[in-house]
Each structure stands twice: as C-alpha cells, then as structure tokens.
Amino acid sequence: MDESAQAEATTASRGKFLLLVCIAFVPIVTAYLMYFYMPDVVPDGRTNQGQLMTPPVRIDTIAGALSDGRWVLLQLVDAPCERRCEETLHLSQQLRTALGKDSSRVSRAVVVARAEDASDLSDGNIEIVVDAVGFESLAKVIGGPPSNHIFLMDPNGNIMMWYSPDQVGKPLLKDLKHLLRISNIG
C-alpha cells in the first residue's frame, strides 16, 4: 500500500470519527444554547390546573397531625364556616367520592387558627387541625385571605399545590386523578 492511499484512508477515518463526535455533541450544544439563550423558544407547557408551590412547603405540625400516608385536601377556615365555606367542604367530599376506587388514598382536613373557628364543623369525615402558625404560613403563600382555598398535601407531608375557590371542582379533580395515576405513594 503506497503512502497516498494510506493518507486517504487516515483522512477518511478521521472524517468518520469527527462525524460521530458531531452526532453526539451537536444536540447537546443546541439544547444548551436554546435553553439559556433563547428561552422564548422553549415550550412552557404544563398539565396541572392548580398553582404549583416551588419549593413545596412542609409544616411539621400539620404533617404530623395528618401523617397517615395519604394525599390530603387541606382547607383553611379563618372564621366560623359560612355558606361558601360549607359549599367548599361539601365539594371536597364530592371530589373524594368522584375518585371512585382511589377515594381511600385521599383524606380531607381543615386547618384553623383558633379552636372556636372549628366549632361549627360537624362533618365526621374531616379532620380538624388547630395550628395558628401553620395557618399563617399557608395564608402567606396565597398572598391574601385564605378562605375557601384548597391545598394539596402529598403522603410525605409536603404541601405542594393550592387551588383558588374557582379551581375547586373539575380542575382539582383532574389534577387528583392525574397524581393518583402516576404516584406510587399514598
């Protein structure tokens, strides 16, 4: 084999090697550049209906009182429960029932700042947690009066989503079904 044929074979081998390197690294470099330098091109899709809390909030007094390994629908009640509050409580029960076979994986709870705020809550299927500090912490998350908002706590005790009163219903049910389908815990 003469020198020119050997040089051609070496050049061809190097070309193939460079092509393989480009095939491996070009997508990585392109993705990096798109993510950091062209953020408007990156899709902003999401499937959740509620407000995701990043990072999730863990309030040990609430998590400790409700640590039975299930998902929990938390409702904050800041005064004696009136009509809208009672409607939200009833709706949370209907949501749990609508889950069918997965209803045993979800429980309901009310968080109140004062024990007297829970005096008119007579539903036997709901747990009541009296925790002024936890109540105020969750009220700060939504940035306003907390009445009729629902928070979703995972089985590990992390409060990870919240729903405004207009999202309680089908949007919450859709998220719950999705979470229970993909979750291996709770």
C-alpha positions, 0 to 999 in steps of 0.5 A: 500500500503506497503512502497516498492511499494510506493518507486517504484512508487516515483522512477518511477515518478521521472524517468518520470519527469527527462525524460521530463526535458531531452526532453526539455533541451537536444536540447537546450544544443546541439544547444548551444554547436554546435553553439559556439563550433563547428561552422564548423558544422553549415550550412552557407547557404544563398539565396541572390546573392548580398553582404549583408551590416551588419549593413545596412547603412542609409544616411539621405540625400539620404533617404530623397531625395528618401523617397517615400516608395519604394525599390530603385536601387541606382547607383553611377556615379563618372564621366560623364556616359560612355558606361558601365555606360549607359549599367548599367542604361539601365539594371536597367530599364530592371530589373524594367520592368522584375518585371512585376506587382511589377515594381511600388514598385521599383524606380531607382536613381543615386547618384553623387558627383558633379552636372556636373557628372549628366549632361549627364543623360537624362533618365526621369525615374531616379532620380538624387541625388547630395550628395558628402558625401553620395557618399563617404560613399557608395564608402567606403563600396565597398572598391574601385571605385564605378562605375557601382555598384548597391545598394539596398535601402529598403522603410525605407531608409536603404541601405542594399545590393550592387551588383558588375557590374557582379551581375547586371542582373539575380542575382539582379533580383532574389534577387528583386523578392525574397524581393518583395515576402516576404516584406510587405513594399514598 
